[in-house]
Amino acid sequence: MRTVELHIPDEVDLKDSDFSMIVASRLYEDGKLSSGQAAAMAGLSKRAFIELLGRYGVSVFSTSLSDLDSDIANA
């Protein structure tokens, strides 16, 4: 896993965990990471990650019909 160093202005009042979750949830939303990969990136369990997605404006449900069909078939 790569490590990225960010220089965040002091005026930005967010915890480090918020930054991790913001990046992980965006990569998950864009389909770059699975929920498990994104959860690991954020330092959370998969369940905790999924439960927090709504706070970051990300849905756990895909908007793709093929993904929905696959999810139903695998349920």
Secondary structure, DSSP 8 states (H G I E B T S, - for coil): ---------TT----HHHHHHHHHHHHHHTTSS-HHHHHHHHTS-HHHHHHHGGGGT--SS-S-HHHHHHHHHH-
